Amino acid sequence: IETRNNQKIHRSQGHDRVKELETWLKTTNTKLTQVNGQRKYGGPPEVWDGPTPGPRCEVFISHIPRDAYEDLLIPLFSSVGPLWEFRLMMNFSGQNRGFAYAKYGSSAEATSAIRLLHGHLMEPGFLLSVRRSVEKRHLCIGDLPAVTSQEDLLQVLRVLTEGVERVSLKAGPGIEGVSAIVAFSSHHAASMAKKVLVEAFKRKFSLTISIKWHSATKPSSDEPLPALTPSSGLLPSPIKPPRHLLNSPQPSILPPPLARRPSTPPGFCRAVGGPIVPRYPPSPINRLLHHPL
């Protein structure tokens, strides 16, 4: 009985919080947009006279109470400086997922938000974690045919998606075929490409590729975060150091039998200019494997 009563109280409090949010939206004439599992303010807001924010202007906020919404969060983070964008991650039930992103007009304002609001007590047991957002702009595309050339792949990607800036190919032991590191103009462009490229390659070239995030940004050590209270049990998780971006000026095609060349779909060959004859003679390693002493 006590558990049921607590659940009723919790639902009632959640309903009250939603009503407070709706009242705040009407009073302040703030507009929010629901898209792809997040609720977004701005990007930019209706009144914005500054330039579009560049790198290092966004902060990542975690340990947000599940009943805290934009009526509490936007005024709090706007107290540091004007917000260009605020994104609160939401689930299907309408409850927030405990984390959000705030983007300011300058890197200095984002730094101030980290310094002033990291460890902010929103309610008992909830100390906010605020740190620099890692705006990923690099994707790793794997399982490409061994004949793939850097220039032709760049041309194909620019037809299939937007925001592609450059491509670097890599091959080596343990890599099936050829992999590519693709740099995009923004995190949004990279996210959109990640959603559409697998299906696009399958539909246009009958080619199944793999795709995942590749971080090319080293974590910054110039912003030590103040320690949160250990008793809260909400210390921020450590940031894993990203792998180093590997660049090579042209595709490196491994001689057999060190790598198995996957079959190349005819459509993909036509799209990238046809099969390419390996530019290099067999390596000394290959000659030793076929003609042992």
C-alpha positions in Angstrom: 0.0 0.0 0.0 2.8 2.4 0.9 4.5 1.7 -2.5 1.3 2.4 -4.4 0.9 5.7 -2.5 4.5 6.7 -3.3 3.9 6.0 -6.9 0.7 8.1 -6.9 2.6 11.0 -5.3 5.5 10.7 -7.8 3.0 10.7 -10.7 1.3 13.7 -9.2 4.6 15.6 -8.8 5.6 14.8 -12.4 2.3 16.1 -13.6 2.8 19.3 -11.6 6.2 19.8 -13.1 4.9 19.4 -16.6 2.2 22.0 -15.9 5.0 24.3 -14.6 6.9 23.8 -17.8 3.9 24.6 -19.9 3.2 27.8 -17.9 6.8 28.9 -18.3 6.7 28.3 -22.1 3.6 30.5 -22.4 4.8 33.2 -20.1 8.2 33.5 -21.8 7.0 32.7 -25.3 9.8 30.1 -25.5 9.5 27.6 -28.4 10.8 24.0 -28.1 11.1 21.5 -31.0 10.8 17.8 -30.4 13.1 15.8 -32.8 14.9 12.5 -32.8 14.6 11.8 -29.1 15.5 15.3 -28.0 13.7 18.6 -27.2 15.5 21.5 -28.7 15.5 25.2 -28.0 17.2 27.7 -30.4 19.8 26.7 -32.9 19.6 29.7 -33.1 16.8 31.3 -31.1 14.6 33.9 -32.7 16.6 36.8 -31.4 20.3 36.2 -32.1 22.6 38.9 -33.4 26.0 37.1 -33.1 27.8 34.7 -35.4 27.2 31.0 -35.5 29.2 29.3 -32.7 32.4 27.6 -33.6 34.3 24.7 -31.9 34.5 24.3 -28.1 31.3 26.4 -27.6 29.1 23.5 -26.3 29.0 21.8 -22.9 27.7 18.4 -21.9 25.4 18.3 -18.9 24.7 15.1 -17.0 23.2 14.0 -13.6 20.0 16.0 -14.3 17.0 15.1 -12.2 14.4 13.3 -14.3 11.7 15.8 -13.4 13.8 18.8 -14.3 12.8 20.5 -17.5 13.7 23.5 -19.6 11.9 25.9 -17.3 14.7 25.2 -14.7 17.6 24.4 -17.0 17.5 27.1 -19.6 17.4 30.0 -17.1 20.2 28.4 -15.1 22.5 28.0 -18.1 21.5 31.3 -19.6 22.7 33.0 -16.4 26.3 32.4 -17.7 25.6 33.9 -21.2 23.1 33.8 -24.0 22.3 30.3 -25.3 22.5 29.7 -29.0 21.0 26.2 -28.5 19.9 23.9 -25.7 19.0 20.2 -26.2 17.4 18.1 -23.6 17.4 14.3 -24.3 14.0 12.8 -23.9 12.5 9.3 -23.8 9.1 8.1 -25.2 7.4 8.6 -21.9 8.1 12.3 -21.9 10.7 12.1 -19.1 14.2 13.5 -19.6 17.0 11.0 -19.9 19.3 12.8 -17.4 21.6 14.7 -19.8 21.5 17.7 -22.1 23.7 19.9 -24.3 24.1 23.7 -24.0 25.8 25.7 -26.8 27.0 29.3 -26.2 28.1 32.0 -28.6 31.8 31.7 -27.6 34.3 29.2 -26.2 34.9 31.6 -23.2 31.2 31.4 -22.2 31.3 27.6 -22.4 34.4 27.6 -20.1 32.5 29.9 -17.7 29.6 27.5 -17.6 31.9 24.6 -16.7 33.6 26.6 -14.0 30.4 28.0 -12.4 27.9 25.2 -12.9 29.8 22.0 -12.5 28.7 20.6 -9.1 25.6 22.8 -9.0 23.0 21.3 -6.6 19.7 21.1 -8.4 18.0 19.1 -5.7 19.2 16.9 -2.9 21.4 14.0 -4.3 21.8 15.6 -7.8 24.9 17.6 -8.4 25.2 18.6 -12.1 28.2 17.5 -14.1 29.2 20.0 -16.7 32.1 19.5 -19.0 33.2 20.4 -22.5 31.2 18.6 -25.2 33.1 16.4 -27.6 31.5 17.4 -30.9 32.4 14.3 -33.0 32.9 15.0 -36.7 34.7 11.9 -37.9 33.2 8.6 -39.1 35.1 5.3 -39.7 33.7 3.4 -42.7 34.9 -0.2 -43.0 34.5 -3.2 -45.3 35.2 -1.1 -48.5 36.6 -2.9 -51.5 40.4 -3.2 -51.7 40.4 -1.3 -55.0 38.8 1.8 -53.4 40.7 5.0 -54.2 40.7 8.1 -51.9 39.7 10.6 -54.6 36.8 8.5 -56.0 35.4 7.6 -52.6 35.4 11.3 -51.7 33.4 12.0 -54.9 30.9 9.2 -54.1 30.3 10.3 -50.5 29.7 13.9 -51.5 26.9 12.6 -53.8 25.3 10.5 -51.1 25.5 12.9 -48.1 26.3 16.5 -47.2 29.2 18.1 -45.3 32.0 15.8 -46.3 35.3 17.6 -46.0 38.0 15.0 -46.6 38.7 11.3 -46.6 41.7 9.3 -45.4 42.1 5.6 -46.3 43.9 3.0 -44.2 44.7 -0.7 -44.7 46.8 -3.2 -42.7 46.8 -6.4 -40.8 43.4 -7.1 -39.2 41.6 -4.7 -41.5 39.2 -6.3 -43.9 39.5 -4.7 -47.3 39.9 -0.9 -46.9 38.7 1.4 -44.1 38.2 5.2 -44.5 38.2 8.0 -41.9 35.7 10.7 -43.2 35.8 14.2 -41.7 32.6 16.3 -41.8 31.9 20.0 -41.5 29.8 19.5 -38.3 28.6 17.0 -35.8 25.1 17.2 -37.3 26.4 16.4 -40.8 28.3 13.4 -39.5 25.2 12.2 -37.5 23.0 12.4 -40.6 25.6 10.6 -42.7 25.9 7.8 -40.1 22.1 7.2 -40.4 21.9 7.1 -44.2 25.2 5.8 -45.6 24.8 2.1 -44.8 21.5 1.9 -46.6 22.7 4.1 -49.4 25.7 1.9 -50.2 23.5 -1.2 -50.0 20.9 0.3 -52.3 23.2 1.8 -54.9 26.1 -0.6 -55.0 24.8 -3.8 -53.3 27.7 -3.2 -50.9 27.5 -3.8 -47.1 29.7 -1.4 -45.2 30.2 -0.9 -41.5 30.2 2.6 -40.0 31.0 3.9 -36.5 32.2 7.1 -34.8 35.9 7.9 -34.9 37.1 10.5 -32.4 40.0 12.7 -33.7 39.9 15.2 -30.9 42.3 14.9 -28.0 40.7 15.6 -24.6 41.6 19.1 -23.2 43.7 19.2 -20.0 43.4 23.0 -19.6 40.0 22.7 -17.7 40.3 20.6 -14.5 36.9 20.0 -13.1 36.2 20.6 -9.4 35.5 17.4 -7.6 31.9 16.6 -6.8 30.9 15.5 -3.3 31.9 11.8 -3.0 28.9 11.1 -0.8 26.6 12.0 -3.7 27.7 8.9 -5.7 27.4 11.0 -8.9 31.0 11.6 -9.8 31.4 12.2 -13.6 32.7 9.2 -15.5 36.3 9.5 -16.9 36.7 10.5 -20.5 38.4 7.8 -22.5 41.3 9.1 -24.6 40.4 8.8 -28.3 42.4 6.9 -30.8 44.9 8.8 -33.0 43.6 9.6 -36.5 45.5 7.7 -39.0 46.1 9.5 -42.4 47.7 8.1 -45.5 48.0 10.1 -48.7 46.7 7.2 -50.9 45.2 3.7 -50.5 47.5 1.0 -49.3 46.5 -2.3 -50.9 47.8 -5.4 -49.1 49.3 -8.2 -51.2 47.7 -11.6 -50.8 47.7 -13.7 -48.7 48.0 -11.1 -45.9 44.5 -9.8 -46.6 41.5 -11.4 -48.4 40.2 -9.1 -51.1 36.4 -8.9 -50.9 34.5 -9.1 -54.1 33.7 -5.7 -55.6 30.1 -5.0 -56.7 30.0 -3.9 -60.3 27.9 -0.9 -59.5 30.4 0.4 -57.0 33.3 -0.1 -59.6 31.4 2.0 -62.1 30.7 4.7 -59.5 34.3 5.1 -58.5 35.8 4.7 -62.0 36.3 1.0 -62.4 38.7 -1.5 -61.0 42.2 -0.1 -60.2 45.3 -2.1 -61.0 47.6 -2.2 -57.9 50.2 0.5 -58.4 53.0 -1.3 -56.5 55.0 -4.5 -57.3 54.7 -7.5 -54.9 56.3 -6.6 -51.6 59.3 -8.5 -50.3 57.1 -10.1 -47.6 54.8 -11.5 -50.3 57.8 -12.9 -52.3 59.1 -14.6 -49.2 55.7 -16.2 -48.5 55.4 -17.6 -52.0 59.1 -18.5 -52.5 60.6 -19.5 -49.1 64.3 -19.8 -48.9 
